[in-house]
Amino acid sequence: MSAARTAKLALEALAAQPITIVTPPPGPHAREMIARALPHLSPSLIHCYPLMVRRASGCMVEDVDGNVYLDAEAGVATASTGHCHPDVAAAIAAQAQILIHICGTDFHYPGYGEICAKLGALAQQIGPNTHHWQTFLTNSGTEAVEAAIKLARQHTGRPGIIAFRGGFHGRTLGSLSLTASKSKYRRGFGPLLPGVSHATYGDLDSVEELFATLTAPTDVAAIVVEPVLGEGGYIVPPPDFLPGLRALCNLHGILLCFDEVQTGMGRTGKMFAAEHTGVVPDILLVAKGIASGMPLGAMMAPSDIMTWPAGSHGSTIAGNPVAIAAGLATIRLLEDDLVASSARVGQRLKKMLATKLAGAAGVTDVRGLGLMIGVELDTHERAGALAQLCFRRGLLLLECGKKAIRFSPPLILTEAQAEIVSDVFAQACADVNAAAPA
């Protein structure tokens, strides 16, 4: 049997494995490898857990010591089709044999126009609308935000941007100026981009207050908002919030920009979270789940807004042929079943969590849409202890907001796996509570 065939069968077997902790993490190999690597790494990297990953398949992740984890965070909501989906892996491998890079800013090649057209067609499903959408491809979500800032200023001739407290839009300097989820992201990097104001997420009155006291609406180019707050806590806004922002933008000639870097590509049970309200943005940003882990993002706008001239923006690597191949394969899988599946399984997971955590000390809320679910705790310390205990028991989760745990598993998560996730989490929550001082 060939080495490639053996590796393929091993990955298939891993995807079907249960959670298996053979040695308390981090095991000896992980400790050794992490210790060897750390002196060479930027200290800015967080490393939530001492996890040294050997391989991953489906919803399962194996470390270098043979521990197998159920992944309920999907590389921060990025591995949308699961780890190493065979269709995506095959598309990457095939493309890598014929063209890896030539620069989409300067040349044409198959795939670039195809994925831009596909994304535009998907955007027309919001509302629906009759816009002709055009797309600028990026390597990441933060680059998509940077592109949106530039386009909004160029198109409107205005300098101001309004974002929201609790929002996360990236860590490059322009997008960091919009990010307001944690002060540590901004500490030591000022002065940041001028002309950026922050309102209260979910509160239309706070936007009106900005207009009255701090920035005239005629100076504002764009309002940038996450349709569901991501890193800031997995918070679903009141139903009148996004329609209200749309009305304010229409009234004042402001562009409405939806940052769907985390909420898009099926994460909330719709291709875009905007579809839950039918509010059509002027600029739409996606990344993360668009290419199942390959570096790809997009800044999209109708052609009558995408008015910047040739040469005003570009990128050497963005829209790389291999990343595009992964993106096209990912979108096919999302359209075939995964978006509908994420809605169904997400609803089931949220219900199981709410039921099993009912009455649990310290749990104050279970919320979310699709497979974007947040569990709010009463303290940051309890949330941290719970996340760490889940890791030691083989469930990968991340914190968000001030004191919440986020559930953002691959969209291929099955109902059986969702039940395991809720069981492990509920038991960990009970054990954290039992260990807490009286």
Buried (B, 14 or more C-beta within 10 A) or exposed (E): EEEEEEEBEEBEEBBEBEBEBEEEBBBEBBBEBBEEEEEEEEEEEEEBBBBBBBBBBBBBBBBBBEBBBBBBBBBBBBBBBBBBBBBBBEBBEEBEEEBEEEBBBEEEBEBBBEBBEBBBEBBBEBBEBEBEBBBBBBBBBBBBBBBBBBBBBBBBEBBBBBBBBBBBBBBBBBBBBBBBBBEEBBEEEEEBBEBBBBBBBBBBEBBBEBBEEEBEBEBBBBBBBBBBBBBBBBBBBEEEBBEBBBBBBEEBEBBBBBBBBBBBBBBBBBBBBBBBBEBBBBBBBBBBBBBBBBBBBBBBBBEEBBBBEEEEBEBEBBBBBBBBBBBBBBBBBBBEEBBBBBBBBBBBBBEBBBEBBEEBEBBEBBBBBBBBBBBBBEEEEBBBBBBBBBBBBBBBBBBBBBBBBBBBBBBBBBEEBBBBBBEBBBBBBBBBBEEEEE
